[in-house]
Amino acid sequence: MNKLGRVVLTATAVLSAFAAAAGGCSPSADEAGASKPIDGSGGSGTGSGGAGGGGGSGCQPVAGYDPAAKGLPSCCDKGAAHCVASADVPAAIADGLAACASTGNASGLCVPDTMITKGSDFAAQKCTSFDGKDGACFSLCIEKIANDPNVGLLAQGACGSGEVCVPCINPLTSQSTGACELPTICAGGAGGAGGGAGTGGAGGSAPTCPHEGPAVVDPATFGACAPACGGAHCVPKALVPDDQEGQLATCLTPKGGAGFCTPDPAIESGGNFIPKTCASIAKAEGRCLSKCLPLVADKKDLLPRDVCDKEELCVPCTDPTTGKLTGACTQSCDPGPTKPPVVLECPYEGPALVDPKKFPACSPSCGGAHCVPEALVPDAQEGLLANCPGGFCLPDNLTAGAGFAVPATCASVAGAEGRCVSTCLPSIAGQASVLPQSTCAANERCAPCFNPTAENPKLPTGACDTACDKPTKAPTLLTCPWDGPPVIDPSKLPACSPACGGAHCVPFYAVPEAQQASLAICPGGYCLPDAVIKSAGNLIPKSCAPLPGFPDAEGRCLSSCLKSVADKAADLVKDACEAGELCVPCFDPVTGASTGACSSSACDAPAKPAFVFEKCCPYLGQGQATCLPTSKVPVAQQAGLQKATCQVDFLCVPDEYIPVTGVPIATCTTPGGGACVSKCVPNLPAYLGSGDCPDKNHICVPCQFAPATPGCP
């Protein structure tokens, strides 16, 4: 909260040299103090004032007359005044009068009729001015009065039409205005002036602070603030001290002039006031200040009202969040705070410092958060928050704690230490489906202090670094295999679609890119086995026997929800695996190539050498066929194969007929085209030769005689 400076309306005297404007012969230094004040009282003040004196020796009376009878032209639209030839106007009053054209277009001065008709007998009528104090009536036809920027403060009171009541003493400075100390109008020498503004004398006493009693200035004297602001009025720029203009909102006066929107208490007291004491943020001592002040208006959603008037808010004397004085309790004659400052400690666990419900709901809606105006959100935090109309969607606990609240501790992924963080934060919303709720509220998720699944699990996530918070436990490092708390609870994820038992749909962003090709797609992610989800892939699948009768063959129980397993389901056995699993060999029994089943996680590896089926049908010292279990050979093809050297229940299958070997089926040149068939296949016609087949262990079979031969079109 920035310092709220003192806002005081300081009005200057309407006539700073009133004797020159409406008086007669000003006394010289030798003659001063000889004449009586215009109201007939003595000037017995002390200090800068003194005893009044009599008239000077050269002062000759001036006779009054009827200006209309003499045919003098009128010269003022604010009251009764006529244009008197300049030569006929006493020099002492000429300075305050407007020039005009007298009879015969001679140069003249515009003189109020009250002065013309009375002459030396003129005496200003008494009136009651500010705060019930004495004043004197003067015509607005006196140019110096009419043009004074402060004339708008003066009321007509008991004065005549076209006149205003000028105070004898400026109520804001306690200095004489000169209005009640006028010398006598005369044609000769100087008439004496009355007593000046002495301490405790005619000059009056210093104003009390705080001011009590009738308003020094009625705020209604001024127009309403525009733009509108209750409890304040638009004071013309000329009446506002330059050093205070920056603390006030600009406005337009009723006549369109520049002004400043000033709180009514400052106007009514002439700046001599003490704002009401109240309880502000964190119950800190504060003062009731107008919401019309820009620096209060900017914080209107943060400051409580407490006992203040409806157009005010309670500003703390000391900002509880920084420990610095705000200036709210040094207004005018305020003696300052009466209580020690409240300085917030972190973590803050007391009542809400700011009521989040003062702000509108987030849009789009988000439970447990409200839309805080952009001006109240630190720039460094804006990138972490979701936008809402006019501001940012801030979780209520952060708003209520003014940044001093520490989130609740919880158990996050893999049981790692974490903090309850609102799902209204985009970074948490994007991971809400994989972060546990733990002990957090419904609209929160437990974000880890350190992410165990990150490339660098010792790097802080920032979840435990808000305010004065910091992690209390070391980072959780996943062991291989992982047998601790689930990294992600599969039951919190949606089921795979199409359905697949023992697996759930993991969001795209949570599945490593290298694994995605082997997984089935489900709405919004990939279908992953529950065991993999729980351990983040840090597991050793159960061992099994993939080939009955061959104990040297090693395998792993893998979920049939895996795309790579489902595609080969017809060739796999269940063995000792759980429901929804099949036994996948570590190595392809035909080629000896790794299937990846025994290296699907970083902590698994084959325990046995690669097992491969026996080769058969040798040619030039190398088998050109493989012994496959009869059960793996289609029934329609079994009759065309021989057992050869294979054991019982196995058939010798040429490698080119086994896709995984990658051996191509060769063609040969013969009328109508032909296919090269291995001599491993029994009962081939003896008359057929090898033709141009790649080796002599194959014969060229014309496709026109055996169109079903593999390799024929």
Buried (B, 14 or more C-beta within 10 A) or exposed (E): BEBBBBBBBEBBBBBBBBBBBBBBBBBEEEBBBBBBBBBEBEBBBEEBBBBBBBBBEEBEBBEBBEBBEEEBBBBBEBBBBBBBBBEBBBEBBBBBBBBBEBEEEBEBBBBBBBBBBBBBEBBBBBBBBBBEBBBBBBBBBBBBBBEBBBBBBBBBBEBBEBBBBBBBBBBBBBBBBBBBBBBBBBBBBBBBBBBBBBBEBBBBEEBEBBBEEEBBBBBEBBBBBBEEBBBBBBBBBBBBEEEBEEBBBBBBBEEEBBBBBBBBBBBBBBBBBBBBBBBBBBBBBBBBBBBBBBBBBBBEBBBBBBEBBEBBBBBBBBBBBEEBBBBBBBBBBBEEBEEEBBBBEBBBEBEBBBBBEBBBBBEEEBBBBBBBBEEBBEEEBEEBBBBBEEBBBBBBBBBBBBBBBBBBBBBBBBBBBBBBBBBBBBBBBEBBBBBBBBEBBEBBBBBBBBBBBEEEBEEBBEBBEBBEBEBEEEBBEBEEBBEBBBBBBBEBBBBBEEEBBBBBBBBEEBBEEEBEEBBBBBEBBBBBBBBBBBBBBBBBBBBBBBBEEBEEBBBBBBBBBBBBBBEEEEEBBBBEBEEBBBBBBBBBBBBEEBBBBBBBBEBBEBEEEBBBBBBBBBBEEEBBBBBBBBEBBEEEEEEBBBBBBBEEEBBBBBBBBBEEBEBEBBBBEBEEBBBBBBBBBEEBEEEBEBBEBEEEBBBBBBBEEBEEBBBBE
